C-alpha cells in the first residue's frame, strides 16, 4: 500500500483523499479475503461487480442504513485509481472498472421558496391589472405549461393553432 500511497502523492492528491482511497482499498481487500479466502493480487471485473453489489445490497452504515450512491461511487473511484496504479506498475494489463460501473446520481436542486396556487393566481392577477396582455400571456404560458423563458419568448404567431387551441413549442425539451 505504501507504493500506492506514493503514487497518489505524486499525483498531488490531498492527504484526506489518499486516506479515503487507502481505507476503501483495504475494505475491498478485506471483502475479497472474506469472500475468496485468498489475498488480493490483482483486480478482476467480476470481483469488482460482486463488490459493488455487496455495497449496494448488503453493506450497511454504522447506523444500519444502506450505503448511499455517493459512498458506493467513492469506493469504486478508489478501486479505479488502484486499478490504474496496478496497470502503470505492470502488475496487471487491463482496466476492469468502466465509467458506466458508477451509479448515476441526479442532483436535486431545491427551490428555496414555496409558492402555493393562491399566490400564483394573485401574481397573475397583478400582471393582468398592471401590465400588458402580452406579459399576462407569457406568465400564463410559463406557469401553465412549465416552459423556460427562452422557449416562451421564441413562440411566434405561426406557432398558434387557434382551431385546435394548440401551441407549437420548439426548445430543448420539446419536439414538435
C-alpha positions as CSV (number, residue, x, y, z in Angstrom):
1,X,0.0,0.0,0.0
2,X,2.9,2.3,0.5
3,X,3.7,2.3,-3.2
4,X,0.1,3.2,-3.9
5,X,0.2,6.0,-1.4
6,X,3.4,7.4,-3.0
7,X,1.7,7.1,-6.4
8,X,-1.2,9.2,-5.1
9,X,1.2,11.7,-3.6
10,X,2.9,12.1,-7.0
11,X,-0.5,13.0,-8.4
12,X,-0.8,15.8,-5.8
13,X,-3.8,14.1,-4.1
14,X,-4.7,15.6,-0.7
15,X,-3.9,13.6,2.4
16,X,-7.6,13.3,3.1
17,X,-8.2,11.8,-0.4
18,X,-5.3,9.4,0.0
19,X,-6.5,8.3,3.4
20,X,-10.0,7.7,1.9
21,X,-8.6,5.8,-1.1
22,X,-6.5,3.5,1.1
23,X,-9.3,2.9,3.6
24,X,-11.6,1.9,0.6
25,X,-9.0,-0.3,-0.9
26,X,-8.4,-2.0,2.5
27,X,-12.1,-2.5,2.8
28,X,-12.2,-4.2,-0.7
29,X,-9.2,-6.4,0.3
30,X,-10.9,-7.5,3.4
31,X,-14.1,-8.3,1.5
32,X,-12.1,-10.1,-1.1
33,X,-10.2,-12.2,1.5
34,X,-13.5,-13.0,3.3
35,X,-15.1,-14.0,0.0
36,X,-12.4,-15.9,-1.7
37,X,-10.1,-16.9,1.2
38,X,-7.2,-15.5,-0.8
39,X,-5.1,-12.3,-0.7
40,X,-5.7,-9.8,-3.5
41,X,-3.1,-9.9,-6.2
42,X,-4.9,-8.0,-9.0
43,X,-8.4,-6.8,-9.9
44,X,-10.8,-8.8,-11.9
45,X,-14.0,-7.3,-13.3
46,X,-16.4,-10.0,-11.9
47,X,-15.0,-9.4,-8.4
48,X,-15.4,-5.6,-8.7
49,X,-19.1,-6.1,-9.9
50,X,-19.7,-8.5,-7.0
51,X,-18.2,-6.0,-4.6
52,X,-20.4,-3.2,-6.0
53,X,-23.4,-5.5,-5.5
54,X,-22.3,-6.2,-1.9
55,X,-22.0,-2.4,-1.3
56,X,-25.5,-1.8,-2.8
57,X,-27.4,-4.7,-1.2
58,X,-25.6,-5.9,1.9
59,X,-23.2,-3.4,3.4
60,X,-24.7,-1.0,5.9
61,X,-23.6,2.1,7.6
62,X,-22.8,2.2,11.4
63,X,-26.4,3.3,11.9
64,X,-27.7,0.3,9.9
65,X,-28.7,2.2,6.8
66,X,-27.9,1.1,3.3
67,X,-24.9,2.9,1.7
68,X,-25.7,6.0,-0.4
69,X,-24.8,6.0,-4.1
70,X,-22.1,8.6,-3.3
71,X,-20.4,6.2,-0.9
72,X,-20.5,3.4,-3.3
73,X,-19.0,5.6,-6.0
74,X,-16.3,6.7,-3.6
75,X,-15.3,3.0,-3.2
76,X,-15.4,2.5,-6.9
77,X,-13.3,5.6,-7.5
78,X,-10.7,4.3,-5.1
79,X,-10.7,0.9,-6.9
80,X,-10.5,2.6,-10.3
81,X,-7.4,4.6,-9.2
82,X,-5.9,1.4,-7.7
83,X,-6.6,-0.4,-11.0
84,X,-4.8,2.4,-12.9
85,X,-1.9,2.1,-10.5
86,X,-1.7,-1.7,-11.0
87,X,-1.7,-1.2,-14.8
88,X,1.0,1.5,-14.7
89,X,3.2,-0.6,-12.4
90,X,2.7,-3.6,-14.7
91,X,1.0,-5.8,-12.1
92,X,-1.9,-6.2,-14.5
93,X,-2.6,-5.2,-18.0
94,X,-6.3,-4.4,-18.1
95,X,-8.6,-1.7,-16.8
96,X,-11.5,-3.6,-15.2
97,X,-13.6,-0.7,-13.9
98,X,-15.6,1.2,-16.5
99,X,-17.2,4.6,-16.3
100,X,-20.7,3.0,-16.5
101,X,-20.0,1.0,-13.3
102,X,-20.5,4.1,-11.3
103,X,-24.0,4.8,-10.1
104,X,-25.6,7.7,-11.8
105,X,-26.6,10.4,-9.3
106,X,-29.1,13.1,-10.3
107,X,-28.7,16.1,-8.1
108,X,-31.9,17.5,-6.7
109,X,-31.9,21.3,-6.9
110,X,-34.2,22.6,-4.2
111,X,-36.2,25.8,-5.0
112,X,-35.6,28.0,-1.9
113,X,-39.2,29.2,-2.0
114,X,-42.6,27.5,-1.9
115,X,-45.4,29.1,-3.8
116,X,-49.0,28.0,-3.4
117,X,-51.8,28.2,-6.0
118,X,-53.3,31.2,-4.4
119,X,-50.1,33.2,-4.6
120,X,-49.7,32.2,-8.3
121,X,-53.2,33.4,-9.1
122,X,-52.6,36.7,-7.2
123,X,-49.4,37.2,-9.2
124,X,-51.2,36.5,-12.5
125,X,-53.9,39.0,-11.4
126,X,-51.4,41.7,-10.7
127,X,-49.9,41.2,-14.1
128,X,-53.3,41.3,-15.7
129,X,-54.2,44.5,-14.0
130,X,-50.9,46.3,-14.2
131,X,-49.0,45.0,-17.3
132,X,-49.7,44.3,-21.0
133,X,-51.8,41.4,-22.3
134,X,-48.6,40.1,-23.8
135,X,-46.9,39.9,-20.4
136,X,-50.0,38.2,-18.9
137,X,-50.0,35.7,-21.7
138,X,-46.2,35.0,-21.2
139,X,-46.7,34.5,-17.5
140,X,-49.7,32.2,-18.0
141,X,-47.9,30.1,-20.6
142,X,-44.8,29.8,-18.3
143,X,-46.9,28.8,-15.3
144,X,-49.4,26.5,-17.0
145,X,-47.0,24.7,-19.4
146,X,-43.8,24.9,-17.5
147,X,-41.8,26.5,-20.3
148,X,-38.4,28.0,-20.0
149,X,-38.5,31.8,-20.6
150,X,-36.4,31.4,-23.8
151,X,-38.9,28.8,-25.1
152,X,-41.8,31.1,-24.4
153,X,-40.1,34.1,-26.0
154,X,-39.4,32.0,-29.1
155,X,-43.1,31.4,-29.7
156,X,-44.2,33.2,-32.9
157,X,-47.7,33.9,-34.3
158,X,-47.3,30.9,-36.7
159,X,-46.9,28.6,-33.7
160,X,-50.5,29.1,-32.6
161,X,-53.3,26.9,-34.0
162,X,-56.5,28.7,-33.0
163,X,-58.7,26.0,-34.4
164,X,-57.2,23.1,-32.3
165,X,-56.2,25.5,-29.5
166,X,-52.6,24.3,-29.5
167,X,-49.2,26.0,-29.4
168,X,-46.2,24.5,-31.2
169,X,-43.2,24.6,-28.9
170,X,-39.6,24.4,-30.1
171,X,-36.9,24.1,-27.5
172,X,-34.5,21.7,-25.6
173,X,-37.3,19.7,-24.0
174,X,-39.9,19.9,-26.8
175,X,-40.0,18.1,-30.1
176,X,-42.7,19.3,-32.5
